[in-house]
Amino acid sequence: MRTRFRFERLNVWQTARGLNRQVYRLARKLPDYELYAMTSQIRRASVSVSSNIAESSGRNSDKDFAHFLEQVTGH
C-alpha cells in the first residue's frame, strides 16, 4: 500500500480531482476543431486547481501551505 500525501486527504483536493474527471469527460464531446483551443484551455484550468493544492503541500511550512490554498480558493 502506498503512502498518501497530506494533500490527498483534503476534501478540496478530492473534489478537484472529481471535477477534473468530469471536465475531461465533457471535453471529449466538444467538436474536434476545438481540441487545441477551448478543450485544451478548459482541461488545463481544471487541472490547475488540484495541481496547485498538491504543489502547496510540498512547501516547508503550514503558513506557505495555507497561502497556496488561499490562492486556489480565491480568498
N, CA, C, O and CB atoms as a CASP TS submission, in Angstrom:
PFRMAT TS
TARGET T0000
AUTHOR 0000-0000-0000
METHOD Language model
MODEL 1
PARENT N/A
ATOM      1  N   MET     1       0.842  -1.187   0.000  1.00  0.00           N
ATOM      2  CA  MET     1       0.000   0.000   0.000  1.00  0.00           C
ATOM      3  C   MET     1       0.883   1.244   0.000  1.00  0.00           C
ATOM      4  O   MET     1       1.856   1.324   0.749  1.00  0.00           O
ATOM      5  CB  MET     1      -0.956   0.001   1.221  1.00  0.00           C
ATOM      6  N   ARG     2       0.543   2.195  -0.828  1.00  0.00           N
ATOM      7  CA  ARG     2       1.368   3.401  -0.911  1.00  0.00           C
ATOM      8  C   ARG     2       0.969   4.414   0.151  1.00  0.00           C
ATOM      9  O   ARG     2      -0.168   4.427   0.623  1.00  0.00           O
ATOM     10  CB  ARG     2       1.257   4.029  -2.300  1.00  0.00           C
ATOM     11  N   THR     3       1.908   5.248   0.512  1.00  0.00           N
ATOM     12  CA  THR     3       1.663   6.300   1.492  1.00  0.00           C
ATOM     13  C   THR     3       0.912   7.438   0.824  1.00  0.00           C
ATOM     14  O   THR     3       1.239   7.835  -0.294  1.00  0.00           O
ATOM     15  CB  THR     3       2.990   6.808   2.111  1.00  0.00           C
ATOM     16  N   ARG     4      -0.086   7.954   1.504  1.00  0.00           N
ATOM     17  CA  ARG     4      -0.834   9.095   0.978  1.00  0.00           C
ATOM     18  C   ARG     4      -0.139  10.386   1.387  1.00  0.00           C
ATOM     19  O   ARG     4       0.335  10.524   2.515  1.00  0.00           O
ATOM     20  CB  ARG     4      -2.303   9.081   1.483  1.00  0.00           C
ATOM     21  N   PHE     5      -0.088  11.312   0.465  1.00  0.00           N
ATOM     22  CA  PHE     5       0.436  12.632   0.775  1.00  0.00           C
ATOM     23  C   PHE     5      -0.628  13.414   1.525  1.00  0.00           C
ATOM     24  O   PHE     5      -1.812  13.085   1.453  1.00  0.00           O
ATOM     25  CB  PHE     5       0.873  13.380  -0.512  1.00  0.00           C
ATOM     26  N   ARG     6      -0.214  14.437   2.237  1.00  0.00           N
ATOM     27  CA  ARG     6      -1.185  15.146   3.081  1.00  0.00           C
ATOM     28  C   ARG     6      -2.280  15.820   2.257  1.00  0.00           C
ATOM     29  O   ARG     6      -3.417  15.921   2.719  1.00  0.00           O
ATOM     30  CB  ARG     6      -0.473  16.189   3.934  1.00  0.00           C
ATOM     31  N   PHE     7      -1.966  16.278   1.061  1.00  0.00           N
ATOM     32  CA  PHE     7      -3.000  16.926   0.244  1.00  0.00           C
ATOM     33  C   PHE     7      -4.053  15.939  -0.220  1.00  0.00           C
ATOM     34  O   PHE     7      -5.189  16.337  -0.482  1.00  0.00           O
ATOM     35  CB  PHE     7      -2.372  17.604  -0.963  1.00  0.00           C
ATOM     36  N   GLU     8      -3.711  14.662  -0.330  1.00  0.00           N
ATOM     37  CA  GLU     8      -4.672  13.660  -0.782  1.00  0.00           C
ATOM     38  C   GLU     8      -5.783  13.416   0.237  1.00  0.00           C
ATOM     39  O   GLU     8      -6.828  12.858  -0.098  1.00  0.00           O
ATOM     40  CB  GLU     8      -3.957  12.361  -1.078  1.00  0.00           C
ATOM     41  N   ARG     9      -5.557  13.827   1.458  1.00  0.00           N
ATOM     42  CA  ARG     9      -6.582  13.676   2.498  1.00  0.00           C
ATOM     43  C   ARG     9      -7.550  14.862   2.532  1.00  0.00           C
ATOM     44  O   ARG     9      -8.574  14.807   3.212  1.00  0.00           O
ATOM     45  CB  ARG     9      -5.919  13.515   3.864  1.00  0.00           C
ATOM     46  N   LEU    10      -7.231  15.916   1.811  1.00  0.00           N
ATOM     47  CA  LEU    10      -8.075  17.117   1.818  1.00  0.00           C
ATOM     48  C   LEU    10      -9.300  16.921   0.934  1.00  0.00           C
ATOM     49  O   LEU    10      -9.191  16.474  -0.208  1.00  0.00           O
ATOM     50  CB  LEU    10      -7.274  18.344   1.346  1.00  0.00           C
ATOM     51  N   ASN    11     -10.462  17.260   1.474  1.00  0.00           N
ATOM     52  CA  ASN    11     -11.701  17.159   0.689  1.00  0.00           C
ATOM     53  C   ASN    11     -11.643  18.032  -0.557  1.00  0.00           C
ATOM     54  O   ASN    11     -12.143  17.645  -1.613  1.00  0.00           O
ATOM     55  CB  ASN    11     -12.908  17.555   1.544  1.00  0.00           C
ATOM     56  N   VAL    12     -11.040  19.198  -0.437  1.00  0.00           N
ATOM     57  CA  VAL    12     -10.984  20.118  -1.574  1.00  0.00           C
ATOM     58  C   VAL    12     -10.162  19.507  -2.716  1.00  0.00           C
ATOM     59  O   VAL    12     -10.505  19.693  -3.883  1.00  0.00           O
ATOM     60  CB  VAL    12     -10.380  21.478  -1.142  1.00  0.00           C
ATOM     61  N   TRP    13      -9.093  18.790  -2.401  1.00  0.00           N
ATOM     62  CA  TRP    13      -8.287  18.148  -3.445  1.00  0.00           C
ATOM     63  C   TRP    13      -9.073  17.003  -4.076  1.00  0.00           C
ATOM     64  O   TRP    13      -9.076  16.849  -5.298  1.00  0.00           O
ATOM     65  CB  TRP    13      -6.943  17.627  -2.865  1.00  0.00           C
ATOM     66  N   GLN    14      -9.733  16.209  -3.257  1.00  0.00           N
ATOM     67  CA  GLN    14     -10.529  15.099  -3.769  1.00  0.00           C
ATOM     68  C   GLN    14     -11.662  15.604  -4.670  1.00  0.00           C
ATOM     69  O   GLN    14     -11.954  15.016  -5.711  1.00  0.00           O
ATOM     70  CB  GLN    14     -11.101  14.273  -2.606  1.00  0.00           C
ATOM     71  N   THR    15     -12.288  16.695  -4.252  1.00  0.00           N
ATOM     72  CA  THR    15     -13.354  17.298  -5.061  1.00  0.00           C
ATOM     73  C   THR    15     -12.796  17.817  -6.381  1.00  0.00           C
ATOM     74  O   THR    15     -13.416  17.648  -7.432  1.00  0.00           O
ATOM     75  CB  THR    15     -14.042  18.443  -4.289  1.00  0.00           C
ATOM     76  N   ALA    16     -11.632  18.447  -6.326  1.00  0.00           N
ATOM     77  CA  ALA    16     -10.997  18.975  -7.541  1.00  0.00           C
ATOM     78  C   ALA    16     -10.662  17.844  -8.505  1.00  0.00           C
ATOM     79  O   ALA    16     -10.824  18.001  -9.716  1.00  0.00           O
ATOM     80  CB  ALA    16      -9.720  19.766  -7.187  1.00  0.00           C
ATOM     81  N   ARG    17     -10.199  16.711  -7.992  1.00  0.00           N
ATOM     82  CA  ARG    17      -9.897  15.572  -8.850  1.00  0.00           C
ATOM     83  C   ARG    17     -11.172  15.027  -9.501  1.00  0.00           C
ATOM     84  O   ARG    17     -11.162  14.630 -10.666  1.00  0.00           O
ATOM     85  CB  ARG    17      -9.195  14.466  -8.042  1.00  0.00           C
ATOM     86  N   GLY    18     -12.266  15.012  -8.739  1.00  0.00           N
ATOM     87  CA  GLY    18     -13.543  14.599  -9.326  1.00  0.00           C
ATOM     88  C   GLY    18     -13.976  15.545 -10.425  1.00  0.00           C
ATOM     89  O   GLY    18     -14.491  15.117 -11.458  1.00  0.00           O
ATOM     90  N   LEU    19     -13.766  16.833 -10.200  1.00  0.00           N
ATOM     91  CA  LEU    19     -14.072  17.839 -11.219  1.00  0.00           C
ATOM     92  C   LEU    19     -13.225  17.613 -12.462  1.00  0.00           C
ATOM     93  O   LEU    19     -13.723  17.732 -13.581  1.00  0.00           O
ATOM     94  CB  LEU    19     -13.841  19.256 -10.671  1.00  0.00           C
ATOM     95  N   ASN    20     -11.944  17.286 -12.275  1.00  0.00           N
ATOM     96  CA  ASN    20     -11.064  17.005 -13.416  1.00  0.00           C
ATOM     97  C   ASN    20     -11.638  15.894 -14.282  1.00  0.00           C
ATOM     98  O   ASN    20     -11.682  16.008 -15.507  1.00  0.00           O
ATOM     99  CB  ASN    20      -9.657  16.622 -12.932  1.00  0.00           C
ATOM    100  N   ARG    21     -12.073  14.824 -13.642  1.00  0.00           N
ATOM    101  CA  ARG    21     -12.628  13.694 -14.401  1.00  0.00           C
ATOM    102  C   ARG    21     -13.878  14.116 -15.174  1.00  0.00           C
ATOM    103  O   ARG    21     -14.054  13.735 -16.331  1.00  0.00           O
ATOM    104  CB  ARG    21     -12.963  12.521 -13.454  1.00  0.00           C
ATOM    105  N   GLN    22     -14.740  14.899 -14.536  1.00  0.00           N
ATOM    106  CA  GLN    22     -15.964  15.355 -15.210  1.00  0.00           C
ATOM    107  C   GLN    22     -15.634  16.267 -16.380  1.00  0.00           C
ATOM    108  O   GLN    22     -16.230  16.149 -17.451  1.00  0.00           O
ATOM    109  CB  GLN    22     -16.886  16.084 -14.220  1.00  0.00           C
ATOM    110  N   VAL    23     -14.691  17.173 -16.184  1.00  0.00           N
ATOM    111  CA  VAL    23     -14.308  18.108 -17.249  1.00  0.00           C
ATOM    112  C   VAL    23     -13.740  17.344 -18.440  1.00  0.00           C
ATOM    113  O   VAL    23     -14.104  17.621 -19.583  1.00  0.00           O
ATOM    114  CB  VAL    23     -13.274  19.137 -16.730  1.00  0.00           C
ATOM    115  N   TYR    24     -12.857  16.392 -18.185  1.00  0.00           N
ATOM    116  CA  TYR    24     -12.284  15.610 -19.288  1.00  0.00           C
ATOM    117  C   TYR    24     -13.363  14.826 -20.021  1.00  0.00           C
ATOM    118  O   TYR    24     -13.338  14.727 -21.248  1.00  0.00           O
ATOM    119  CB  TYR    24     -11.205  14.652 -18.766  1.00  0.00           C
ATOM    120  N   ARG    25     -14.304  14.271 -19.277  1.00  0.00           N
ATOM    121  CA  ARG    25     -15.392  13.508 -19.893  1.00  0.00           C
ATOM    122  C   ARG    25     -16.240  14.425 -20.788  1.00  0.00           C
ATOM    123  O   ARG    25     -16.579  14.057 -21.913  1.00  0.00           O
ATOM    124  CB  ARG    25     -16.278  12.843 -18.800  1.00  0.00           C
ATOM    125  N   LEU    26     -16.573  15.596 -20.292  1.00  0.00           N
ATOM    126  CA  LEU    26     -17.384  16.535 -21.070  1.00  0.00           C
ATOM    127  C   LEU    26     -16.605  17.125 -22.242  1.00  0.00           C
ATOM    128  O   LEU    26     -17.170  17.366 -23.309  1.00  0.00           O
ATOM    129  CB  LEU    26     -17.892  17.657 -20.171  1.00  0.00           C
ATOM    130  N   ALA    27     -15.312  17.357 -22.044  1.00  0.00           N
ATOM    131  CA  ALA    27     -14.490  17.953 -23.102  1.00  0.00           C
ATOM    132  C   ALA    27     -14.390  17.032 -24.314  1.00  0.00           C
ATOM    133  O   ALA    27     -14.214  17.504 -25.437  1.00  0.00           O
ATOM    134  CB  ALA    27     -13.089  18.271 -22.573  1.00  0.00           C
ATOM    135  N   ARG    28     -14.500  15.733 -24.098  1.00  0.00           N
ATOM    136  CA  ARG    28     -14.468  14.787 -25.222  1.00  0.00           C
ATOM    137  C   ARG    28     -15.628  15.007 -26.179  1.00  0.00           C
ATOM    138  O   ARG    28     -15.564  14.609 -27.342  1.00  0.00           O
ATOM    139  CB  ARG    28     -14.494  13.353 -24.706  1.00  0.00           C
ATOM    140  N   LYS    29     -16.690  15.642 -25.691  1.00  0.00           N
ATOM    141  CA  LYS    29     -17.879  15.864 -26.519  1.00  0.00           C
ATOM    142  C   LYS    29     -17.793  17.147 -27.348  1.00  0.00           C
ATOM    143  O   LYS    29     -18.639  17.391 -28.208  1.00  0.00           O
ATOM    144  CB  LYS    29     -19.112  15.912 -25.641  1.00  0.00           C
ATOM    145  N   LEU    30     -16.777  17.958 -27.090  1.00  0.00           N
ATOM    146  CA  LEU    30     -16.619  19.189 -27.866  1.00  0.00           C
ATOM    147  C   LEU    30     -16.155  18.841 -29.279  1.00  0.00           C
ATOM    148  O   LEU    30     -15.550  17.789 -29.488  1.00  0.00           O
ATOM    149  CB  LEU    30     -15.610  20.156 -27.179  1.00  0.00           C
ATOM    150  N   PRO    31     -16.429  19.705 -30.241  1.00  0.00           N
ATOM    151  CA  PRO    31     -16.019  19.443 -31.629  1.00  0.00           C
ATOM    152  C   PRO    31     -14.498  19.327 -31.764  1.00  0.00           C
ATOM    153  O   PRO    31     -13.748  19.949 -31.012  1.00  0.00           O
ATOM    154  CB  PRO    31     -16.535  20.553 -32.549  1.00  0.00           C
ATOM    155  N   ASP    32     -14.064  18.535 -32.718  1.00  0.00           N
ATOM    156  CA  ASP    32     -12.636  18.322 -32.958  1.00  0.00           C
ATOM    157  C   ASP    32     -11.883  19.626 -33.212  1.00  0.00           C
ATOM    158  O   ASP    32     -10.729  19.761 -32.804  1.00  0.00           O
ATOM    159  CB  ASP    32     -12.445  17.390 -34.135  1.00  0.00           C
ATOM    160  N   TYR    33     -12.515  20.575 -33.875  1.00  0.00           N
ATOM    161  CA  TYR    33     -11.812  21.818 -34.191  1.00  0.00           C
ATOM    162  C   TYR    33     -11.513  22.648 -32.941  1.00  0.00           C
ATOM    163  O   TYR    33     -10.745  23.607 -33.016  1.00  0.00           O
ATOM    164  CB  TYR    33     -12.631  22.643 -35.169  1.00  0.00           C
ATOM    165  N   GLU    34     -12.099  22.302 -31.802  1.00  0.00           N
ATOM    166  CA  GLU    34     -11.816  22.998 -30.546  1.00  0.00           C
ATOM    167  C   GLU    34     -10.721  22.317 -29.726  1.00  0.00           C
ATOM    168  O   GLU    34     -10.367  22.788 -28.645  1.00  0.00           O
ATOM    169  CB  GLU    34     -13.077  23.094 -29.719  1.00  0.00           C
ATOM    170  N   LEU    35     -10.187  21.212 -30.240  1.00  0.00           N
ATOM    171  CA  LEU    35      -9.231  20.411 -29.482  1.00  0.00           C
ATOM    172  C   LEU    35      -8.064  21.234 -28.934  1.00  0.00           C
ATOM    173  O   LEU    35      -7.687  21.065 -27.774  1.00  0.00           O
ATOM    174  CB  LEU    35      -8.700  19.300 -30.351  1.00  0.00           C
ATOM    175  N   TYR    36      -7.494  22.111 -29.739  1.00  0.00           N
ATOM    176  CA  TYR    36      -6.316  22.862 -29.300  1.00  0.00           C
ATOM    177  C   TYR    36      -6.666  24.264 -28.834  1.00  0.00           C
ATOM    178  O   TYR    36      -5.768  25.057 -28.549  1.00  0.00           O
ATOM    179  CB  TYR    36      -5.302  22.939 -30.419  1.00  0.00           C
ATOM    180  N   ALA    37      -7.911  24.579 -28.753  1.00  0.00           N
ATOM    181  CA  ALA    37      -8.328  25.898 -28.282  1.00  0.00           C
ATOM    182  C   ALA    37      -9.087  25.736 -26.973  1.00  0.00           C
ATOM    183  O   ALA    37      -8.481  25.625 -25.907  1.00  0.00           O
ATOM    184  CB  ALA    37      -9.206  26.624 -29.346  1.00  0.00           C
ATOM    185  N   MET    38     -10.391  25.722 -27.052  1.00  0.00           N
ATOM    186  CA  MET    38     -11.229  25.692 -25.859  1.00  0.00           C
ATOM    187  C   MET    38     -11.034  24.416 -25.043  1.00  0.00           C
ATOM    188  O   MET    38     -10.938  24.482 -23.818  1.00  0.00           O
ATOM    189  CB  MET    38     -12.683  25.831 -26.249  1.00  0.00           C
ATOM    190  N   THR    39     -10.975  23.271 -25.691  1.00  0.00           N
ATOM    191  CA  THR    39     -10.838  21.997 -24.979  1.00  0.00           C
ATOM    192  C   THR    39      -9.573  21.985 -24.135  1.00  0.00           C
ATOM    193  O   THR    39      -9.603  21.632 -22.956  1.00  0.00           O
ATOM    194  CB  THR    39     -10.823  20.821 -25.970  1.00  0.00           C
ATOM    195  N   SER    40      -8.482  22.366 -24.739  1.00  0.00           N
ATOM    196  CA  SER    40      -7.197  22.389 -24.036  1.00  0.00           C
ATOM    197  C   SER    40      -7.222  23.367 -22.863  1.00  0.00           C
ATOM    198  O   SER    40      -6.731  23.051 -21.779  1.00  0.00           O
ATOM    199  CB  SER    40      -6.069  22.762 -25.004  1.00  0.00           C
ATOM    200  N   GLN    41      -7.784  24.537 -23.076  1.00  0.00           N
ATOM    201  CA  GLN    41      -7.836  25.557 -22.030  1.00  0.00           C
ATOM    202  C   GLN    41      -8.705  25.107 -20.856  1.00  0.00           C
ATOM    203  O   GLN    41      -8.332  25.303 -19.699  1.00  0.00           O
ATOM    204  CB  GLN    41      -8.368  26.874 -22.602  1.00  0.00           C
ATOM    205  N   ILE    42      -9.839  24.517 -21.140  1.00  0.00           N
ATOM    206  CA  ILE    42     -10.734  24.040 -20.083  1.00  0.00           C
ATOM    207  C   ILE    42     -10.046  22.952 -19.264  1.00  0.00           C
ATOM    208  O   ILE    42     -10.122  22.952 -18.036  1.00  0.00           O
ATOM    209  CB  ILE    42     -12.056  23.506 -20.684  1.00  0.00           C
ATOM    210  N   ARG    43      -9.389  22.045 -19.934  1.00  0.00           N
ATOM    211  CA  ARG    43      -8.693  20.961 -19.232  1.00  0.00           C
ATOM    212  C   ARG    43      -7.576  21.497 -18.344  1.00  0.00           C
ATOM    213  O   ARG    43      -7.443  21.086 -17.192  1.00  0.00           O
ATOM    214  CB  ARG    43      -8.121  19.958 -20.237  1.00  0.00           C
ATOM    215  N   ARG    44      -6.775  22.412 -18.877  1.00  0.00           N
ATOM    216  CA  ARG    44      -5.666  22.974 -18.085  1.00  0.00           C
ATOM    217  C   ARG    44      -6.181  23.730 -16.869  1.00  0.00           C
ATOM    218  O   ARG    44      -5.604  23.631 -15.786  1.00  0.00           O
ATOM    219  CB  ARG    44      -4.808  23.909 -18.950  1.00  0.00           C
ATOM    220  N   ALA    45      -7.255  24.476 -17.039  1.00  0.00           N
ATOM    221  CA  ALA    45      -7.833  25.225 -15.910  1.00  0.00           C
ATOM    222  C   ALA    45      -8.325  24.275 -14.826  1.00  0.00           C
ATOM    223  O   ALA    45      -8.136  24.530 -13.636  1.00  0.00           O
ATOM    224  CB  ALA    45      -8.993  26.123 -16.390  1.00  0.00           C
ATOM    225  N   SER    46      -8.943  23.204 -15.231  1.00  0.00           N
ATOM    226  CA  SER    46      -9.448  22.214 -14.279  1.00  0.00           C
ATOM    227  C   SER    46      -8.306  21.581 -13.490  1.00  0.00           C
ATOM    228  O   SER    46      -8.382  21.457 -12.268  1.00  0.00           O
ATOM    229  CB  SER    46     -10.248  21.128 -15.009  1.00  0.00           C
ATOM    230  N   VAL    47      -7.262  21.188 -14.182  1.00  0.00           N
ATOM    231  CA  VAL    47      -6.131  20.515 -13.537  1.00  0.00           C
ATOM    232  C   VAL    47      -5.337  21.471 -12.656  1.00  0.00           C
ATOM    233  O   VAL    47      -4.720  21.034 -11.684  1.00  0.00           O
ATOM    234  CB  VAL    47      -5.213  19.898 -14.589  1.00  0.00           C
ATOM    235  N   SER    48      -5.337  22.753 -12.968  1.00  0.00           N
ATOM    236  CA  SER    48      -4.528  23.700 -12.204  1.00  0.00           C
ATOM    237  C   SER    48      -4.945  23.768 -10.732  1.00  0.00           C
ATOM    238  O   SER    48      -4.102  23.996  -9.864  1.00  0.00           O
ATOM    239  CB  SER    48      -4.625  25.082 -12.829  1.00  0.00           C
ATOM    240  N   VAL    49      -6.215  23.576 -10.447  1.00  0.00           N
ATOM    241  CA  VAL    49      -6.679  23.646  -9.053  1.00  0.00           C
ATOM    242  C   VAL    49      -6.058  22.511  -8.239  1.00  0.00           C
ATOM    243  O   VAL    49      -5.421  22.762  -7.217  1.00  0.00           O
ATOM    244  CB  VAL    49      -8.234  23.575  -8.984  1.00  0.00           C
ATOM    245  N   SER    50      -6.235  21.286  -8.675  1.00  0.00           N
ATOM    246  CA  SER    50      -5.673  20.159  -7.919  1.00  0.00           C
ATOM    247  C   SER    50      -4.142  20.198  -7.925  1.00  0.00           C
ATOM    248  O   SER    50      -3.514  19.805  -6.942  1.00  0.00           O
ATOM    249  CB  SER    50      -6.167  18.821  -8.506  1.00  0.00           C
ATOM    250  N   SER    51      -3.544  20.661  -9.007  1.00  0.00           N
ATOM    251  CA  SER    51      -2.079  20.756  -9.074  1.00  0.00           C
ATOM    252  C   SER    51      -1.538  21.774  -8.081  1.00  0.00           C
ATOM    253  O   SER    51      -0.529  21.521  -7.422  1.00  0.00           O
ATOM    254  CB  SER    51      -1.634  21.129 -10.487  1.00  0.00           C
ATOM    255  N   ASN    52      -2.198  22.923  -7.967  1.00  0.00           N
ATOM    256  CA  ASN    52      -1.746  23.933  -7.013  1.00  0.00           C
ATOM    257  C   ASN    52      -1.866  23.441  -5.578  1.00  0.00           C
ATOM    258  O   ASN    52      -1.008  23.733  -4.745  1.00  0.00           O
ATOM    259  CB  ASN    52      -2.542  25.219  -7.187  1.00  0.00           C
ATOM    260  N   ILE    53      -2.912  22.704  -5.291  1.00  0.00           N
ATOM    261  CA  ILE    53      -3.067  22.145  -3.947  1.00  0.00           C
ATOM    262  C   ILE    53      -1.937  21.156  -3.676  1.00  0.00           C
ATOM    263  O   ILE    53      -1.329  21.194  -2.606  1.00  0.00           O
ATOM    264  CB  ILE    53      -4.452  21.453  -3.786  1.00  0.00           C
ATOM    265  N   ALA    54      -1.653  20.283  -4.619  1.00  0.00           N
ATOM    266  CA  ALA    54      -0.577  19.303  -4.451  1.00  0.00           C
ATOM    267  C   ALA    54       0.770  19.998  -4.304  1.00  0.00           C
ATOM    268  O   ALA    54       1.567  19.629  -3.442  1.00  0.00           O
ATOM    269  CB  ALA    54      -0.542  18.331  -5.639  1.00  0.00           C
ATOM    270  N   GLU    55       1.028  20.997  -5.137  1.00  0.00           N
ATOM    271  CA  GLU    55       2.299  21.715  -5.074  1.00  0.00           C
ATOM    272  C   GLU    55       2.462  22.417  -3.730  1.00  0.00           C
ATOM    273  O   GLU    55       3.555  22.449  -3.167  1.00  0.00           O
ATOM    274  CB  GLU    55       2.397  22.732  -6.216  1.00  0.00           C
ATOM    275  N   SER    56       1.392  22.967  -3.234  1.00  0.00           N
ATOM    276  CA  SER    56       1.480  23.715  -1.979  1.00  0.00           C
ATOM    277  C   SER    56       1.805  22.820  -0.800  1.00  0.00           C
ATOM    278  O   SER    56       2.402  23.277   0.174  1.00  0.00           O
ATOM    279  CB  SER    56       0.187  24.446  -1.716  1.00  0.00           C
ATOM    280  N   SER    57       1.424  21.552  -0.870  1.00  0.00           N
ATOM    281  CA  SER    57       1.681  20.658   0.257  1.00  0.00           C
ATOM    282  C   SER    57       3.168  20.375   0.418  1.00  0.00           C
ATOM    283  O   SER    57       3.604  19.936   1.483  1.00  0.00           O
ATOM    284  CB  SER    57       0.920  19.352   0.077  1.00  0.00           C
ATOM    285  N   GLY    58       3.940  20.618  -0.619  1.00  0.00           N
ATOM    286  CA  GLY    58       5.381  20.408  -0.551  1.00  0.00           C
ATOM    287  C   GLY    58       6.130  21.584   0.046  1.00  0.00           C
ATOM    288  O   GLY    58       7.352  21.536   0.190  1.00  0.00           O
ATOM    289  N   ARG    59       5.423  22.616   0.388  1.00  0.00           N
ATOM    290  CA  ARG    59       6.059  23.787   0.988  1.00  0.00           C
ATOM    291  C   ARG    59       6.561  23.453   2.380  1.00  0.00           C
ATOM    292  O   ARG    59       6.123  22.484   3.001  1.00  0.00           O
ATOM    293  CB  ARG    59       5.081  24.973   1.043  1.00  0.00           C
ATOM    294  N   ASN    60       7.475  24.260   2.853  1.00  0.00           N
ATOM    295  CA  ASN    60       8.152  23.963   4.117  1.00  0.00           C
ATOM    296  C   ASN    60       7.333  24.249   5.362  1.00  0.00           C
ATOM    297  O   ASN    60       7.599  23.686   6.424  1.00  0.00           O
ATOM    298  CB  ASN    60       9.406  24.734   4.192  1.00  0.00           C
ATOM    299  N   SER    61       6.351  25.109   5.242  1.00  0.00           N
ATOM    300  CA  SER    61       5.616  25.478   6.455  1.00  0.00           C
ATOM    301  C   SER    61       4.114  25.435   6.202  1.00  0.00           C
ATOM    302  O   SER    61       3.650  25.488   5.063  1.00  0.00           O
ATOM    303  CB  SER    61       6.036  26.881   6.939  1.00  0.00           C
ATOM    304  N   ASP    62       3.377  25.338   7.292  1.00  0.00           N
ATOM    305  CA  ASP    62       1.920  25.387   7.187  1.00  0.00           C
ATOM    306  C   ASP    62       1.461  26.745   6.679  1.00  0.00           C
ATOM    307  O   ASP    62       0.425  26.848   6.021  1.00  0.00           O
ATOM    308  CB  ASP    62       1.273  25.084   8.541  1.00  0.00           C
ATOM    309  N   LYS    63       2.233  27.794   6.984  1.00  0.00           N
ATOM    310  CA  LYS    63       1.889  29.134   6.513  1.00  0.00           C
ATOM    311  C   LYS    63       1.944  29.197   4.982  1.00  0.00           C
ATOM    312  O   LYS    63       1.044  29.750   4.350  1.00  0.00           O
ATOM    313  CB  LYS    63       2.841  30.183   7.130  1.00  0.00           C
ATOM    314  N   ASP    64       2.994  28.635   4.394  1.00  0.00           N
ATOM    315  CA  ASP    64       3.104  28.585   2.928  1.00  0.00           C
ATOM    316  C   ASP    64       1.976  27.747   2.330  1.00  0.00           C
ATOM    317  O   ASP    64       1.387  28.113   1.312  1.00  0.00           O
ATOM    318  CB  ASP    64       4.475  28.007   2.506  1.00  0.00           C
ATOM    319  N   PHE    65       1.688  26.629   2.971  1.00  0.00           N
ATOM    320  CA  PHE    65       0.614  25.745   2.513  1.00  0.00           C
ATOM    321  C   PHE    65      -0.713  26.498   2.517  1.00  0.00           C
ATOM    322  O   PHE    65      -1.470  26.438   1.548  1.00  0.00           O
ATOM    323  CB  PHE    65       0.523  24.479   3.405  1.00  0.00           C
ATOM    324  N   ALA    66      -0.992  27.206   3.608  1.00  0.00           N
ATOM    325  CA  ALA    66      -2.237  27.976   3.723  1.00  0.00           C
ATOM    326  C   ALA    66      -2.301  29.058   2.654  1.00  0.00           C
ATOM    327  O   ALA    66      -3.371  29.324   2.106  1.00  0.00           O
ATOM    328  CB  ALA    66      -2.358  28.608   5.122  1.00  0.00           C
ATOM    329  N   HIS    67      -1.171  29.683   2.352  1.00  0.00           N
ATOM    330  CA  HIS    67      -1.121  30.735   1.324  1.00  0.00           C
ATOM    331  C   HIS    67      -1.543  30.166  -0.034  1.00  0.00           C
ATOM    332  O   HIS    67      -2.355  30.768  -0.736  1.00  0.00           O
ATOM    333  CB  HIS    67       0.309  31.348   1.233  1.00  0.00           C
ATOM    334  N   PHE    68      -0.990  29.006  -0.402  1.00  0.00           N
ATOM    335  CA  PHE    68      -1.344  28.382  -1.673  1.00  0.00           C
ATOM    336  C   PHE    68      -2.819  28.015  -1.701  1.00  0.00           C
ATOM    337  O   PHE    68      -3.486  28.210  -2.717  1.00  0.00           O
ATOM    338  CB  PHE    68      -0.485  27.140  -1.920  1.00  0.00           C
ATOM    339  N   LEU    69      -3.339  27.484  -0.596  1.00  0.00           N
ATOM    340  CA  LEU    69      -4.746  27.121  -0.557  1.00  0.00           C
ATOM    341  C   LEU    69      -5.642  28.341  -0.724  1.00  0.00           C
ATOM    342  O   LEU    69      -6.696  28.261  -1.354  1.00  0.00           O
ATOM    343  CB  LEU    69      -5.069  26.412   0.745  1.00  0.00           C
ATOM    344  N   GLU    70      -5.224  29.467  -0.160  1.00  0.00           N
ATOM    345  CA  GLU    70      -5.977  30.710  -0.345  1.00  0.00           C
ATOM    346  C   GLU    70      -5.997  31.105  -1.813  1.00  0.00           C
ATOM    347  O   GLU    70      -7.021  31.568  -2.316  1.00  0.00           O
ATOM    348  CB  GLU    70      -5.373  31.845   0.504  1.00  0.00           C
ATOM    349  N   GLN    71      -4.886  30.930  -2.500  1.00  0.00           N
ATOM    350  CA  GLN    71      -4.831  31.267  -3.930  1.00  0.00           C
ATOM    351  C   GLN    71      -5.769  30.378  -4.738  1.00  0.00           C
ATOM    352  O   GLN    71      -6.437  30.841  -5.663  1.00  0.00           O
ATOM    353  CB  GLN    71      -3.392  31.129  -4.461  1.00  0.00           C
ATOM    354  N   VAL    72      -5.811  29.124  -4.385  1.00  0.00           N
ATOM    355  CA  VAL    72      -6.674  28.192  -5.108  1.00  0.00           C
ATOM    356  C   VAL    72      -8.138  28.536  -4.929  1.00  0.00           C
ATOM    357  O   VAL    72      -8.915  28.488  -5.882  1.00  0.00           O
ATOM    358  CB  VAL    72      -6.421  26.771  -4.647  1.00  0.00           C
ATOM    359  N   THR    73      -8.516  28.885  -3.705  1.00  0.00           N
ATOM    360  CA  THR    73      -9.918  29.164  -3.427  1.00  0.00           C
ATOM    361  C   THR    73     -10.321  30.578  -3.811  1.00  0.00           C
ATOM    362  O   THR    73     -11.509  30.894  -3.869  1.00  0.00           O
ATOM    363  CB  THR    73     -10.205  28.937  -1.974  1.00  0.00           C
ATOM    364  N   GLY    74      -9.338  31.426  -4.072  1.00  0.00           N
ATOM    365  CA  GLY    74      -9.659  32.792  -4.469  1.00  0.00           C
ATOM    366  C   GLY    74      -9.978  33.715  -3.293  1.00  0.00           C
ATOM    367  O   GLY    74     -10.564  34.782  -3.479  1.00  0.00           O
ATOM    368  N   HIS    75      -9.600  33.312  -2.101  1.00  0.00           N
ATOM    369  CA  HIS    75      -9.853  34.145  -0.908  1.00  0.00           C
ATOM    370  C   HIS    75      -8.605  34.813  -0.419  1.00  0.00           C
ATOM    371  O   HIS    75      -8.643  35.545   0.570  1.00  0.00           O
ATOM    372  CB  HIS    75     -10.443  33.316   0.211  1.00  0.00           C
TER
END
